[in-house]
Every structure is written in structure tokens, then in C-alpha cells.
Amino acid sequence: MLNCGDLIFSTPRQYFGSVFMKNVSDPTHVRTIVEDVLRRLKEIKSIKDDLRQLEKEYEFGRISKEKYKELKKKYEKQLRTMS
């Protein structure tokens, strides 16, 4: 009603505890921003993992140099657009 409230972000897995934000103005908007940042960080991590896997595949000779360059360029472009 007053567009003010508390936010609690739990931190499972890597860290223990929670982040508590008290008397936040427009808590729904703040929550949306935090969730978007977390989603983007997961996507960036996934792309970096794909890039590492690609490098391994190339090192083991499972893909050609041309295919490696093509896919590496694609992943690097995805990373640039995420920043």
C-alpha cells in the first residue's frame, strides 16, 4: 500500500545466511533488479563453461580449427552482449 517493505534473499549452497533489506522503497522493483542480475550472472557462467569446453575439444583434436574459431567468436560475442 505504501510501496515500502522488507526483502529477504536467502543464500543457499555456497554461502550461509540471508541478506535482509529493511524498509525498501518499491521492493518489487528492487527484487526484479536483483533477480535479473542473478539470471545474467548464471548465463555468463554458462557461456564461459561452454567456451572452456570448446577449448578442451579443440585441444583434444575433436573439432577443426575453423569450427573452433567460429564457435569461439560466437561465445565471445554472447559474452560482450551480456556485459
Jmol script that loads the backbone (N, CA, C; Angstrom):
load data "model"
ATOM      1  N   MET A   1       0.816  -1.186   0.000  1.00  0.00           N
ATOM      2  CA  MET A   1       0.000   0.000   0.000  1.00  0.00           C
ATOM      3  C   MET A   1       0.872   1.267   0.000  1.00  0.00           C
ATOM      4  N   LEU A   2       1.911   1.277   0.809  1.00  0.00           N
ATOM      5  CA  LEU A   2       2.814   2.426   0.842  1.00  0.00           C
ATOM      6  C   LEU A   2       3.997   2.253  -0.097  1.00  0.00           C
ATOM      7  N   ASN A   3       4.021   1.112  -0.797  1.00  0.00           N
ATOM      8  CA  ASN A   3       5.116   0.769  -1.701  1.00  0.00           C
ATOM      9  C   ASN A   3       6.466   0.786  -0.991  1.00  0.00           C
ATOM     10  N   CYS A   4       6.469   0.249   0.208  1.00  0.00           N
ATOM     11  CA  CYS A   4       7.674   0.134   1.021  1.00  0.00           C
ATOM     12  C   CYS A   4       7.588  -1.193   1.759  1.00  0.00           C
ATOM     13  N   GLY A   5       8.699  -1.883   1.843  1.00  0.00           N
ATOM     14  CA  GLY A   5       8.656  -3.170   2.525  1.00  0.00           C
ATOM     15  C   GLY A   5      10.042  -3.744   2.737  1.00  0.00           C
ATOM     16  N   ASP A   6      10.073  -4.949   3.270  1.00  0.00           N
ATOM     17  CA  ASP A   6      11.321  -5.639   3.563  1.00  0.00           C
ATOM     18  C   ASP A   6      11.582  -6.709   2.508  1.00  0.00           C
ATOM     19  N   LEU A   7      12.849  -6.949   2.228  1.00  0.00           N
ATOM     20  CA  LEU A   7      13.250  -8.008   1.315  1.00  0.00           C
ATOM     21  C   LEU A   7      14.224  -8.933   2.034  1.00  0.00           C
ATOM     22  N   ILE A   8      14.057 -10.220   1.798  1.00  0.00           N
ATOM     23  CA  ILE A   8      14.988 -11.207   2.333  1.00  0.00           C
ATOM     24  C   ILE A   8      15.446 -12.077   1.170  1.00  0.00           C
ATOM     25  N   PHE A   9      16.750 -12.146   0.981  1.00  0.00           N
ATOM     26  CA  PHE A   9      17.336 -13.003  -0.039  1.00  0.00           C
ATOM     27  C   PHE A   9      18.099 -14.112   0.666  1.00  0.00           C
ATOM     28  N   SER A  10      17.632 -15.331   0.501  1.00  0.00           N
ATOM     29  CA  SER A  10      18.323 -16.472   1.077  1.00  0.00           C
ATOM     30  C   SER A  10      19.499 -16.829   0.187  1.00  0.00           C
ATOM     31  N   THR A  11      20.532 -17.395   0.785  1.00  0.00           N
ATOM     32  CA  THR A  11      21.739 -17.734   0.028  1.00  0.00           C
ATOM     33  C   THR A  11      22.053 -19.217   0.184  1.00  0.00           C
ATOM     34  N   PRO A  12      21.362 -20.061  -0.572  1.00  0.00           N
ATOM     35  CA  PRO A  12      21.638 -21.493  -0.483  1.00  0.00           C
ATOM     36  C   PRO A  12      22.949 -21.857  -1.159  1.00  0.00           C
ATOM     37  N   ARG A  13      23.413 -23.036  -0.892  1.00  0.00           N
ATOM     38  CA  ARG A  13      24.609 -23.637  -1.476  1.00  0.00           C
ATOM     39  C   ARG A  13      25.889 -23.001  -0.984  1.00  0.00           C
ATOM     40  N   GLN A  14      26.432 -22.036  -1.726  1.00  0.00           N
ATOM     41  CA  GLN A  14      27.781 -21.558  -1.480  1.00  0.00           C
ATOM     42  C   GLN A  14      27.934 -20.795  -0.165  1.00  0.00           C
ATOM     43  N   TYR A  15      26.965 -20.044   0.195  1.00  0.00           N
ATOM     44  CA  TYR A  15      27.072 -19.207   1.386  1.00  0.00           C
ATOM     45  C   TYR A  15      25.939 -19.547   2.337  1.00  0.00           C
ATOM     46  N   PHE A  16      26.159 -19.228   3.588  1.00  0.00           N
ATOM     47  CA  PHE A  16      25.131 -19.486   4.583  1.00  0.00           C
ATOM     48  C   PHE A  16      24.541 -18.166   5.039  1.00  0.00           C
ATOM     49  N   GLY A  17      23.267 -18.186   5.318  1.00  0.00           N
ATOM     50  CA  GLY A  17      22.610 -17.000   5.824  1.00  0.00           C
ATOM     51  C   GLY A  17      21.721 -16.351   4.794  1.00  0.00           C
ATOM     52  N   SER A  18      21.330 -15.125   5.115  1.00  0.00           N
ATOM     53  CA  SER A  18      20.435 -14.380   4.250  1.00  0.00           C
ATOM     54  C   SER A  18      20.844 -12.918   4.246  1.00  0.00           C
ATOM     55  N   VAL A  19      20.377 -12.225   3.229  1.00  0.00           N
ATOM     56  CA  VAL A  19      20.545 -10.781   3.162  1.00  0.00           C
ATOM     57  C   VAL A  19      19.175 -10.186   3.445  1.00  0.00           C
ATOM     58  N   PHE A  20      19.125  -9.317   4.441  1.00  0.00           N
ATOM     59  CA  PHE A  20      17.866  -8.718   4.858  1.00  0.00           C
ATOM     60  C   PHE A  20      17.928  -7.222   4.576  1.00  0.00           C
ATOM     61  N   MET A  21      16.965  -6.744   3.793  1.00  0.00           N
ATOM     62  CA  MET A  21      16.884  -5.317   3.480  1.00  0.00           C
ATOM     63  C   MET A  21      15.576  -4.789   4.069  1.00  0.00           C
ATOM     64  N   LYS A  22      15.702  -3.851   4.967  1.00  0.00           N
ATOM     65  CA  LYS A  22      14.549  -3.350   5.694  1.00  0.00           C
ATOM     66  C   LYS A  22      14.091  -1.995   5.132  1.00  0.00           C
ATOM     67  N   ASN A  23      12.785  -1.811   5.088  1.00  0.00           N
ATOM     68  CA  ASN A  23      12.165  -0.552   4.648  1.00  0.00           C
ATOM     69  C   ASN A  23      12.636  -0.123   3.251  1.00  0.00           C
ATOM     70  N   VAL A  24      12.560  -1.020   2.310  1.00  0.00           N
ATOM     71  CA  VAL A  24      12.981  -0.749   0.937  1.00  0.00           C
ATOM     72  C   VAL A  24      11.843  -0.058   0.189  1.00  0.00           C
ATOM     73  N   SER A  25      12.202   1.020  -0.492  1.00  0.00           N
ATOM     74  CA  SER A  25      11.227   1.692  -1.331  1.00  0.00           C
ATOM     75  C   SER A  25      11.058   0.888  -2.612  1.00  0.00           C
ATOM     76  N   ASP A  26       9.836   0.591  -2.982  1.00  0.00           N
ATOM     77  CA  ASP A  26       9.496  -0.191  -4.174  1.00  0.00           C
ATOM     78  C   ASP A  26      10.203  -1.558  -4.158  1.00  0.00           C
ATOM     79  N   PRO A  27       9.895  -2.379  -3.163  1.00  0.00           N
ATOM     80  CA  PRO A  27      10.584  -3.668  -3.019  1.00  0.00           C
ATOM     81  C   PRO A  27      10.389  -4.614  -4.203  1.00  0.00           C
ATOM     82  N   THR A  28       9.270  -4.532  -4.885  1.00  0.00           N
ATOM     83  CA  THR A  28       9.041  -5.400  -6.040  1.00  0.00           C
ATOM     84  C   THR A  28      10.030  -5.071  -7.154  1.00  0.00           C
ATOM     85  N   HIS A  29      10.255  -3.797  -7.373  1.00  0.00           N
ATOM     86  CA  HIS A  29      11.204  -3.370  -8.408  1.00  0.00           C
ATOM     87  C   HIS A  29      12.631  -3.786  -8.029  1.00  0.00           C
ATOM     88  N   VAL A  30      13.006  -3.595  -6.782  1.00  0.00           N
ATOM     89  CA  VAL A  30      14.345  -3.985  -6.319  1.00  0.00           C
ATOM     90  C   VAL A  30      14.535  -5.491  -6.478  1.00  0.00           C
ATOM     91  N   ARG A  31      13.535  -6.275  -6.106  1.00  0.00           N
ATOM     92  CA  ARG A  31      13.615  -7.733  -6.257  1.00  0.00           C
ATOM     93  C   ARG A  31      13.794  -8.124  -7.726  1.00  0.00           C
ATOM     94  N   THR A  32      13.072  -7.452  -8.615  1.00  0.00           N
ATOM     95  CA  THR A  32      13.187  -7.724 -10.047  1.00  0.00           C
ATOM     96  C   THR A  32      14.603  -7.429 -10.541  1.00  0.00           C
ATOM     97  N   ILE A  33      15.181  -6.342 -10.101  1.00  0.00           N
ATOM     98  CA  ILE A  33      16.546  -5.980 -10.494  1.00  0.00           C
ATOM     99  C   ILE A  33      17.541  -7.036 -10.015  1.00  0.00           C
ATOM    100  N   VAL A  34      17.438  -7.446  -8.759  1.00  0.00           N
ATOM    101  CA  VAL A  34      18.354  -8.436  -8.196  1.00  0.00           C
ATOM    102  C   VAL A  34      18.207  -9.766  -8.935  1.00  0.00           C
ATOM    103  N   GLU A  35      16.985 -10.192  -9.194  1.00  0.00           N
ATOM    104  CA  GLU A  35      16.766 -11.451  -9.914  1.00  0.00           C
ATOM    105  C   GLU A  35      17.332 -11.386 -11.327  1.00  0.00           C
ATOM    106  N   ASP A  36      17.215 -10.226 -11.989  1.00  0.00           N
ATOM    107  CA  ASP A  36      17.761 -10.066 -13.333  1.00  0.00           C
ATOM    108  C   ASP A  36      19.283 -10.164 -13.322  1.00  0.00           C
ATOM    109  N   VAL A  37      19.915  -9.536 -12.355  1.00  0.00           N
ATOM    110  CA  VAL A  37      21.373  -9.612 -12.236  1.00  0.00           C
ATOM    111  C   VAL A  37      21.812 -11.049 -11.994  1.00  0.00           C
ATOM    112  N   LEU A  38      21.134 -11.752 -11.117  1.00  0.00           N
ATOM    113  CA  LEU A  38      21.488 -13.141 -10.835  1.00  0.00           C
ATOM    114  C   LEU A  38      21.302 -14.031 -12.071  1.00  0.00           C
ATOM    115  N   ARG A  39      20.239 -13.803 -12.818  1.00  0.00           N
ATOM    116  CA  ARG A  39      19.993 -14.557 -14.042  1.00  0.00           C
ATOM    117  C   ARG A  39      21.101 -14.312 -15.061  1.00  0.00           C
ATOM    118  N   ARG A  40      21.495 -13.058 -15.215  1.00  0.00           N
ATOM    119  CA  ARG A  40      22.564 -12.729 -16.159  1.00  0.00           C
ATOM    120  C   ARG A  40      23.895 -13.338 -15.742  1.00  0.00           C
ATOM    121  N   LEU A  41      24.177 -13.341 -14.447  1.00  0.00           N
ATOM    122  CA  LEU A  41      25.417 -13.960 -13.965  1.00  0.00           C
ATOM    123  C   LEU A  41      25.435 -15.454 -14.262  1.00  0.00           C
ATOM    124  N   LYS A  42      24.300 -16.118 -14.113  1.00  0.00           N
ATOM    125  CA  LYS A  42      24.211 -17.547 -14.445  1.00  0.00           C
ATOM    126  C   LYS A  42      24.443 -17.773 -15.937  1.00  0.00           C
ATOM    127  N   GLU A  43      23.869 -16.913 -16.766  1.00  0.00           N
ATOM    128  CA  GLU A  43      24.048 -17.035 -18.214  1.00  0.00           C
ATOM    129  C   GLU A  43      25.515 -16.826 -18.601  1.00  0.00           C
ATOM    130  N   ILE A  44      26.160 -15.843 -17.995  1.00  0.00           N
ATOM    131  CA  ILE A  44      27.575 -15.586 -18.273  1.00  0.00           C
ATOM    132  C   ILE A  44      28.423 -16.786 -17.864  1.00  0.00           C
ATOM    133  N   LYS A  45      28.137 -17.346 -16.703  1.00  0.00           N
ATOM    134  CA  LYS A  45      28.873 -18.524 -16.249  1.00  0.00           C
ATOM    135  C   LYS A  45      28.684 -19.680 -17.219  1.00  0.00           C
ATOM    136  N   SER A  46      27.471 -19.873 -17.694  1.00  0.00           N
ATOM    137  CA  SER A  46      27.186 -20.951 -18.635  1.00  0.00           C
ATOM    138  C   SER A  46      27.960 -20.764 -19.945  1.00  0.00           C
ATOM    139  N   ILE A  47      28.013 -19.549 -20.447  1.00  0.00           N
ATOM    140  CA  ILE A  47      28.745 -19.269 -21.682  1.00  0.00           C
ATOM    141  C   ILE A  47      30.241 -19.510 -21.477  1.00  0.00           C
ATOM    142  N   LYS A  48      30.771 -19.074 -20.339  1.00  0.00           N
ATOM    143  CA  LYS A  48      32.192 -19.300 -20.045  1.00  0.00           C
ATOM    144  C   LYS A  48      32.494 -20.794 -19.930  1.00  0.00           C
ATOM    145  N   ASP A  49      31.579 -21.544 -19.331  1.00  0.00           N
ATOM    146  CA  ASP A  49      31.749 -23.001 -19.256  1.00  0.00           C
ATOM    147  C   ASP A  49      31.759 -23.616 -20.651  1.00  0.00           C
ATOM    148  N   ASP A  50      30.867 -23.153 -21.514  1.00  0.00           N
ATOM    149  CA  ASP A  50      30.821 -23.641 -22.897  1.00  0.00           C
ATOM    150  C   ASP A  50      32.128 -23.320 -23.628  1.00  0.00           C
ATOM    151  N   LEU A  51      32.661 -22.141 -23.387  1.00  0.00           N
ATOM    152  CA  LEU A  51      33.907 -21.732 -24.019  1.00  0.00           C
ATOM    153  C   LEU A  51      35.073 -22.609 -23.537  1.00  0.00           C
ATOM    154  N   ARG A  52      35.120 -22.897 -22.246  1.00  0.00           N
ATOM    155  CA  ARG A  52      36.166 -23.790 -21.718  1.00  0.00           C
ATOM    156  C   ARG A  52      36.047 -25.184 -22.325  1.00  0.00           C
ATOM    157  N   GLN A  53      34.830 -25.673 -22.451  1.00  0.00           N
ATOM    158  CA  GLN A  53      34.615 -26.992 -23.048  1.00  0.00           C
ATOM    159  C   GLN A  53      35.040 -26.997 -24.513  1.00  0.00           C
ATOM    160  N   LEU A  54      34.746 -25.927 -25.214  1.00  0.00           N
ATOM    161  CA  LEU A  54      35.154 -25.799 -26.609  1.00  0.00           C
ATOM    162  C   LEU A  54      36.679 -25.865 -26.727  1.00  0.00           C
ATOM    163  N   GLU A  55      37.367 -25.159 -25.841  1.00  0.00           N
ATOM    164  CA  GLU A  55      38.833 -25.168 -25.867  1.00  0.00           C
ATOM    165  C   GLU A  55      39.377 -26.579 -25.631  1.00  0.00           C
ATOM    166  N   LYS A  56      38.756 -27.315 -24.723  1.00  0.00           N
ATOM    167  CA  LYS A  56      39.180 -28.700 -24.478  1.00  0.00           C
ATOM    168  C   LYS A  56      38.957 -29.562 -25.717  1.00  0.00           C
ATOM    169  N   GLU A  57      37.805 -29.407 -26.340  1.00  0.00           N
ATOM    170  CA  GLU A  57      37.501 -30.180 -27.539  1.00  0.00           C
ATOM    171  C   GLU A  57      38.528 -29.906 -28.639  1.00  0.00           C
ATOM    172  N   TYR A  58      38.917 -28.638 -28.774  1.00  0.00           N
ATOM    173  CA  TYR A  58      39.910 -28.284 -29.784  1.00  0.00           C
ATOM    174  C   TYR A  58      41.285 -28.864 -29.425  1.00  0.00           C
ATOM    175  N   GLU A  59      41.668 -28.750 -28.156  1.00  0.00           N
ATOM    176  CA  GLU A  59      42.958 -29.278 -27.711  1.00  0.00           C
ATOM    177  C   GLU A  59      43.053 -30.786 -27.938  1.00  0.00           C
ATOM    178  N   PHE A  60      41.960 -31.496 -27.765  1.00  0.00           N
ATOM    179  CA  PHE A  60      41.953 -32.944 -27.966  1.00  0.00           C
ATOM    180  C   PHE A  60      41.783 -33.330 -29.432  1.00  0.00           C
ATOM    181  N   GLY A  61      41.650 -32.350 -30.306  1.00  0.00           N
ATOM    182  CA  GLY A  61      41.543 -32.616 -31.734  1.00  0.00           C
ATOM    183  C   GLY A  61      40.184 -33.128 -32.174  1.00  0.00           C
ATOM    184  N   ARG A  62      39.174 -32.862 -31.377  1.00  0.00           N
ATOM    185  CA  ARG A  62      37.826 -33.343 -31.709  1.00  0.00           C
ATOM    186  C   ARG A  62      37.076 -32.428 -32.663  1.00  0.00           C
ATOM    187  N   ILE A  63      37.544 -31.175 -32.783  1.00  0.00           N
ATOM    188  CA  ILE A  63      36.921 -30.247 -33.727  1.00  0.00           C
ATOM    189  C   ILE A  63      38.025 -29.559 -34.529  1.00  0.00           C
ATOM    190  N   SER A  64      37.679 -29.109 -35.711  1.00  0.00           N
ATOM    191  CA  SER A  64      38.657 -28.450 -36.583  1.00  0.00           C
ATOM    192  C   SER A  64      38.947 -27.040 -36.087  1.00  0.00           C
ATOM    193  N   LYS A  65      40.038 -26.495 -36.582  1.00  0.00           N
ATOM    194  CA  LYS A  65      40.432 -25.133 -36.227  1.00  0.00           C
ATOM    195  C   LYS A  65      39.371 -24.131 -36.676  1.00  0.00           C
ATOM    196  N   GLU A  66      38.809 -24.362 -37.859  1.00  0.00           N
ATOM    197  CA  GLU A  66      37.789 -23.454 -38.382  1.00  0.00           C
ATOM    198  C   GLU A  66      36.540 -23.450 -37.498  1.00  0.00           C
ATOM    199  N   LYS A  67      36.101 -24.645 -37.115  1.00  0.00           N
ATOM    200  CA  LYS A  67      34.918 -24.763 -36.250  1.00  0.00           C
ATOM    201  C   LYS A  67      35.193 -24.138 -34.887  1.00  0.00           C
ATOM    202  N   TYR A  68      36.410 -24.361 -34.375  1.00  0.00           N
ATOM    203  CA  TYR A  68      36.814 -23.774 -33.097  1.00  0.00           C
ATOM    204  C   TYR A  68      36.735 -22.252 -33.159  1.00  0.00           C
ATOM    205  N   LYS A  69      37.312 -21.668 -34.205  1.00  0.00           N
ATOM    206  CA  LYS A  69      37.302 -20.208 -34.341  1.00  0.00           C
ATOM    207  C   LYS A  69      35.882 -19.671 -34.468  1.00  0.00           C
ATOM    208  N   GLU A  70      35.059 -20.374 -35.232  1.00  0.00           N
ATOM    209  CA  GLU A  70      33.670 -19.955 -35.435  1.00  0.00           C
ATOM    210  C   GLU A  70      32.900 -19.949 -34.113  1.00  0.00           C
ATOM    211  N   LEU A  71      33.001 -21.041 -33.372  1.00  0.00           N
ATOM    212  CA  LEU A  71      32.267 -21.141 -32.113  1.00  0.00           C
ATOM    213  C   LEU A  71      32.831 -20.204 -31.046  1.00  0.00           C
ATOM    214  N   LYS A  72      34.148 -20.062 -31.015  1.00  0.00           N
ATOM    215  CA  LYS A  72      34.762 -19.149 -30.047  1.00  0.00           C
ATOM    216  C   LYS A  72      34.278 -17.722 -30.286  1.00  0.00           C
ATOM    217  N   LYS A  73      34.232 -17.334 -31.549  1.00  0.00           N
ATOM    218  CA  LYS A  73      33.752 -15.998 -31.903  1.00  0.00           C
ATOM    219  C   LYS A  73      32.298 -15.813 -31.447  1.00  0.00           C
ATOM    220  N   LYS A  74      31.483 -16.846 -31.641  1.00  0.00           N
ATOM    221  CA  LYS A  74      30.075 -16.803 -31.238  1.00  0.00           C
ATOM    222  C   LYS A  74      29.945 -16.623 -29.716  1.00  0.00           C
ATOM    223  N   TYR A  75      30.713 -17.418 -28.957  1.00  0.00           N
ATOM    224  CA  TYR A  75      30.647 -17.324 -27.490  1.00  0.00           C
ATOM    225  C   TYR A  75      31.151 -15.972 -26.996  1.00  0.00           C
ATOM    226  N   GLU A  76      32.227 -15.482 -27.590  1.00  0.00           N
ATOM    227  CA  GLU A  76      32.760 -14.184 -27.177  1.00  0.00           C
ATOM    228  C   GLU A  76      31.772 -13.057 -27.483  1.00  0.00           C
ATOM    229  N   LYS A  77      31.077 -13.176 -28.590  1.00  0.00           N
ATOM    230  CA  LYS A  77      30.041 -12.181 -28.929  1.00  0.00           C
ATOM    231  C   LYS A  77      28.917 -12.225 -27.898  1.00  0.00           C
ATOM    232  N   GLN A  78      28.509 -13.428 -27.506  1.00  0.00           N
ATOM    233  CA  GLN A  78      27.470 -13.560 -26.486  1.00  0.00           C
ATOM    234  C   GLN A  78      27.917 -12.915 -25.173  1.00  0.00           C
ATOM    235  N   LEU A  79      29.181 -13.109 -24.801  1.00  0.00           N
ATOM    236  CA  LEU A  79      29.687 -12.502 -23.570  1.00  0.00           C
ATOM    237  C   LEU A  79      29.687 -10.982 -23.651  1.00  0.00           C
ATOM    238  N   ARG A  80      30.058 -10.450 -24.808  1.00  0.00           N
ATOM    239  CA  ARG A  80      30.054  -8.981 -24.971  1.00  0.00           C
ATOM    240  C   ARG A  80      28.652  -8.411 -24.842  1.00  0.00           C
ATOM    241  N   THR A  81      27.671  -9.113 -25.389  1.00  0.00           N
ATOM    242  CA  THR A  81      26.297  -8.598 -25.323  1.00  0.00           C
ATOM    243  C   THR A  81      25.733  -8.696 -23.895  1.00  0.00           C
ATOM    244  N   MET A  82      26.291  -9.590 -23.088  1.00  0.00           N
ATOM    245  CA  MET A  82      25.819  -9.749 -21.714  1.00  0.00           C
ATOM    246  C   MET A  82      26.383  -8.659 -20.793  1.00  0.00           C
ATOM    247  N   SER A  83      27.475  -8.031 -21.191  1.00  0.00           N
ATOM    248  CA  SER A  83      28.118  -7.033 -20.331  1.00  0.00           C
ATOM    249  C   SER A  83      27.446  -5.696 -20.404  1.00  0.00           C
TER     250      SER A  83
END
end "model"
wireframe off; spacefill off
backbone 0.3
color backbone group
